[in-house]
Amino acid sequence: MSAEFELLPEDNSRLAALCGPLDQNLRLVEQRLGVEVRRRGNQFRVSGERAASAEQVLRDLFDVTQSAQVDLPDVHLALREHADGPGTTVRAAAGDAAGAPDSARVPRGLIRARGPHQRQYMANVHAHDLTFGIGPAGTGKTYLAVACAVEALHSERVRRIVLVRPAVEAGERLGFLPGDLTQKVDPYLRPIYDALYEMIGFDRVARLIERNVIEVAPLAFMRGRSLNESFIILDEAQNTTPEQMKMFLTRIGFGSRAVVTGDLTQTDLPAGRPSGLREALRVLQRVDGVAFSHFDAGDVVRHPLVQRIVQAYEAGEG
């Protein structure tokens, strides 16, 4: 089975973006679909049982090149969407209008959601005061939450960003670690810092932290506070106890927005201690203003091997 088609308009820069460096995007399509792709200019020939699917993937990705570069995560998600059958394609992620419900404008560019679950997640964050993002590692939960927080700060919808994470692994030894409070908690917030550096720049992040516009807050130190006009991110929420989760959720003040992220399969709480995230999902299902977004192994946007690892663990626990 084979398919022959051309991609119009014939634009060498868009074709180069579609194919990727050394045709790496085409090679990934070949590997994942078991096809052979041959190209001459804008003329394509695809051979193999899944030639029709490969053609649709390439057409969708070519549409993306009209407004953005195509990278391996784009190809991965396009392949996944077509493997799952008809649905929302990557074309929906190609728009670059600031303020779109599935994107966030940050100082260093536009952060776009990839895949239907990420798009639903970002739309929920934009529309609800409290959003839960639940799923395995590598699905973009924390990264997209940080993007929305940065956008809200720079559009002056909030006055500060508050980053919260339970330091479960340190336990009672936290107070004996060297450095001030921020330095003690820094290792646990590294993924959030990395996202901020990418979106804002290292020097600007340092200045915003110094001015307390970006605040690092260990979960245990949130008691008694009321956070107004803030964008609050609670990361690794599976490591909260029910009491800690309730305490955190009741800190949300006027003009604030909160995002809670976690992976229920990677809880570090002591054996027998229930997860506050699991209880919150049960208790808050029907509360107005609260949204839930669930991710699965197919949403992983890291190396394809990570997706297969997550799927293997899910199958082993089933």
Disulfide bonds with the S-S distance in Angstrom:
none
